[in-house]
Amino acid sequence: MGASSSKPLYQGPKNPEPHKSRSEDTSWYLSNGTNLDPRFESGANSTAIGGLSSQPAVNVLQNAQGITLNGGNILAAGRDIIITTVQTPTADEVKTMAKWITLINFRAVWMDTIAKKAPGTGTWLPRTSKFREWGVLERGILCGTGLPGAGKTVLSSIVVEQLREACRASSQDCAVLVVFFRYTDKITARDTYAALVRQLLEDHPGVFDLVKSLYMKHDRHGTILSKVELIQLLREATNLLRRCFITLDAFDEAPKEVQLEIFQTLCSMKVNIFATSRPSILPKDVLAKAQVLEIVAQREDIEILVREKIKKNAEFRALLAEHSQTADWEAKIVSKVQERSRGMFLVAALQLEMLQLCLNLGELEETLENLPEGVKEMYQATVRRIQEQPRNSFLLAQSIFLWLLHSRRPLKIKELRNAAAISMQTCIFDETRVVSGDRLISVCCGLVTVDTETHDVRLIHYTTFDALKEIFPFDNESPHSFIAAACTRYLLDHNVNDYDEHHHNAQGFESFLFKFPLLEYAHSNWAFHVCEAQSFPQDIVQFVNQCQRFPIIWYRKTGILIHPFLVAVWYNLPQYYDFLESDSSTDIAMTERLDTALTLAAYQGHVDIVRKLLTAPGVDINVKNEDMKTALRIASGKGHTEIVAQLLQCKGISPNIQDSEGGTAILAASTSNQTQITRMLLQCPGIAVNVQDSAGCTALITASFAGFEEIVEMVLDADDTGVNIKLASPNGRDALICASLRGCAPVYFS
């Protein structure tokens, strides 16, 4: 078991009464405010979870007068009192910063899962000895493994709920964080770190100050936190806490390389990890350091689920009650579902869906005796039920599944209602064909669910995704072509191609998009579906040709692409390039911010388009936009290594051009910790490493202050650059002082 030699953070009194070791007696685990650690019973006035305790308060500043403390944390360490001032952020500040970190909100997913679980289920897991031992350890790792449909996500949510309740009962500052890896979301390592930092920010005011300085720096440049910065934030934030528990649900659904990266990163921090997975899926490197706990639906949990479903269906309950004198039908259903579900909540839920559609006792008895047993058999039976519906209901389900299987992100219920009202033949939206949300869900016969918090519509399980692709009958052979055509037609219907409103900030334009249920999805994702299509849809050429004033969100402002060529460049449609390159006006096309095709492609990281643009006759490789940023400056800050390499090979490239804030390509690269790009720029003849931006910072000062050790070493060791380590910003801070503030001066400048 990971870190089995670690000691709890609180060891109890120096001479405690004899007691069993924690490995022998784990009744200390706090569940719903009960079961106290033996060390703290009998008037000790404290409870514990995982080494946390409600210790007696330390009396400080006794008999002091005229003392005012506004906010902050007070830590008693021996005879020393350490006071850390923490400015309490406003709710709006936290909300703004949280959304800037990431839009992924796993807290909402957790709340929805908890709301849908049958009360009383899943309580067995926190009572197991392995789970309670994991809670004691510092840096403990526990993996819960179970077959698909065994209820792992619900159990993960119950674990989070129990830990949150226990932490609230403790006076110690601890965090309970959760990440849900879903088949539709393609969560990256960076997404994971960002989501964890967001949860810490929302729940712990002390984290606000850590994030604020980075937010202010990035906000000026319209950039986001790098993965390196997120990891550092996560490390510093968890160090502020007494304990931190992280749940990684369906961790096996992340790619192998992502699993290993996340696991290795989190294991280097002061956190406890609980991960769920299918059996034998997680890498050996993960399992070697963890305790493994088998997850299977308990018979009592299946019974609770069945009785809860019956309780909520008045019509079905009445059918059972009518014949209760001849047999206990509820008990028969419980017994049969327990037998046929084989310990899988997913199968049990679909079996109940079938049973509740029975209209009479004879049909119920026949269905009960012929309940499908396996997951695949259950899906096949459910698809047959969908096909046996009236044709209009089947066609509606067909449209719903096409969108759910191929959309780039989960659709809201109101979005899906509009999407399902788009003709599969003409791609035209018909408002008169919009159906209610309840009707939309019912025709899918239990295979979809609506998140009560986010209103996202999802397939009930990741196995549903694969099953529908394999066995559901679809008429459309090119779903992405259809969705691309549907999205572009929807955009044309709302005149987005010739946008005449002037919202000069992203918020105003987004408000316009959200006036119409499917407009934001269509605007953000039409090009994705074009690129995913098996062949380039011809009607897309016509759509792009009509884009004379197409709006995009860039640097938190609304940018207008005033030429079809720029639309093709921004959305990376190289298939469209041959058609447009014969147009003589493409070389002068630019946005209202003076961005050309080259600066747009450099910003987006479109390598192939940049390569084509650089071969165009008369291209200006040093052209500047409204902010005086060149393509090289933009690509360097964004970390687009291949594009930087292409630009540096061009004759006449000027790497030292300063933008409106005095920044250069090497300053941008060093600020965002782009080591490979910094190395390439340092090898560029005539590179000016001593250029100072409007804040007086050089590449060396910036990297020293940020703690980017590799970049600092590269700048100091570079030949023929004439780096001046004594240059200082207006506040008198040179690179040495900045490195000292990070505690790195001996490393860099020894």
Steps between C-alpha positions, in 0.01 A plus 500: 500500500629843404701679768420235758772626732355850521373616837173682561548874525363497854656244732287552809627573850858415591399226745170362375320211660581165342294441188500299182697621200306661220560195282333283768210728583358732235182593686638854518358579155255785521178427314222755526654637817526166683766242592765699682868411506570321830771756572245778511210333680382557856503875519797565274277744309626399157414278208720375220509404135815383332726654762286812536374599840298765672774586746441727799550863400830672576447819700696790354516875569362444850433825690605699191322830432445708187562210263322494162536208259331531162493157337797268478610170647658454842732205551641405838841333468649437842533840668491685167185651359503538120236730356439486125278773362257372239266742328159340475400506132150588388276235347518675162881504509513128572240425231686703236834344585356147518355526149829643374687198637261256331135467405506138616290474815518152648323621812180524295547144370548375854190678627291354218624146567429529872152638429413201280630218719253291694517607867688251715700334222878478492559541872694173512816636336598765760458231768758264349832463680700584186318828456540602864869408499543711186344795680761478778800505272664815376540459121293181501383351168190281460364361172142376482460261207175366359333382181321750274166591654596397854421849632852636535403861426224498761740351754762763416242769566402337829867495603524872424181566697623305804841671496344845467272434797791373706716800410221739597486328839874555544651835592800434275529653154467218250377467144294240317539517122358289218560443128262303277660348189217450252508339158370818333721758666857398407644646819871586466760525775480879482119485528539287813743738671285801407184338637674414828637854538154641429344290777770607744444865407123474548523333842813646659552880520872458563544370145363825355822693557702226329284524189447877494852605402507253211152607393604864482808415292311282253200732483720775355605276212179305449677173581421206727690304761757258365507142621822573690334792679195290587716226650690756707174658616363159596816417692501831690127482572512145639794599718274757666260224607509250781372221273383473140293212362469463121255261332566403137187331368523272194872576488546220247306701240791743470773406249785296650755781466258742670440254784872466566567873484217588738587218738870589516422868549247446778719243675766769537257709707355474848171338392301180543374345176190285450460379140239277339556286193407185316707199615853463359481824299713746697877496432717278719683810625173614657386168643843424647468791742135450592268286704229346279137470606246303294179686420183303431139601554383356832173305510359742755586793271318334208197452726505865605524605134205282395273612783591866444414476128168334577424762764549782247276345230141537618348316201730199534456498877122487452534199266699312763265598783196380303632144504675506836254243642611227258874562530756743634593634157737760637701230676498287182636792298771567758607136499503465120690824439756406765549169322507625139694825548812308610614775733476777236295812576487588130330173406264524799393852399425395140314190620278719717442730202364201306284376786338837563366510143287188560127574480363193677596215726541245220740723311691571822538130579620420147750788498625408846574143395681612185709784636830530308798427724816644345581859407506428125176303513339782697600758238371281216164461672479876563579586137226258388256685726601833343447358149158364594374848589288698248718606206506869595627409849767272353616772258517748789714255701718447192564875473569530873756219501673637190561832676597342832748261339670759280468840669826656611374563852191400702189684385264679736141377496384818326778463240408140429132589465596743222751261344241222480267741315746532210397302193732209420431561131518880460706596810244776566379576852120494542382663822161328473671161540664573837385238755491525878794389707300220663394364162856521372626290790216247495551389137855394594366233738738566787822536300540873567496710813486872577740654749282691746774755573645573154200385289741302281348201321723193513490132419456309824840328481816493291406147386181646352714704260670192356181293497298758304776546243504124449132399504279807449365541144597840357398620153767770474841366392686828563379643832768770521411627152137524606580682827738739318229583247240537776724737698590721204137522391405597857767773493371632167144505633618735777719715271820418688684492168430874457510616861397864526476540879802648677563326829856604572547247777454127517220526754278701267552266208445193716171650621393524136597136437308373802178670392447200272538148643732343242682809374801486734563134418467565127738798513765323708492158335394516135861487378580205728231296328626612159846368586357175640289431191616218273521741207492879476130598476441710188232713662765623745670685212176690441470577872854638531449711189208669675708588809571869439494606867541186707544558877750318721605543864864599533684667789164523682371723219285441197714483190348521154639290215415720203604260225413134428872429470554597864214272607670207326831589665360546852310171490783305333330400177798431270264320259353843426836664435538398133171662417589825672865546403397609150313792658727804476341668801621238749842659544352818646219341705521584867278532805392824662791443742737500200569128530590334173467136402856440623447640850167317531652167397796557735262567789292189429804279443398387151834366374391399149331831429803697623719291270279585202482868590879529526533380141253759370661775289550831677409376849616735779638273772549791742151647463359635830146506630330771706705402807821514294538123530660307217429139409829400668411686820155337507618145428782529758260593778246234402760223492458408133849356452467384138372839387784682678748269326342576161508876559863503618603333175350784295734755350446844650338387826539760777491327841549817706189696398326630812124499548293780654613393850864466404490123483702299250491139385758388756324688779174328407666158491677546835185633667299192400783252573543391138843336534538364147393828340731698729788276395426561130476876549830513691667338200359767268775743385461844655243398760459777760474334841535826694188668359273624778123515469281781633529351851879499477527122480745308285475135403744417781312701763168344402631143505686557829191635674279219366749234602548365147839346575569350158434829321718695745786258441458523123508881501804511729688237298414631153798602288537842338182645649663744742249434774509767771407351836511841671213654308217585739134592474382846621438355848868406522461126459760334281516131409699413814245664730212333316669161529560564871130563552442150364784357708689406183787748494767250614390263223502755219779741585755298699 
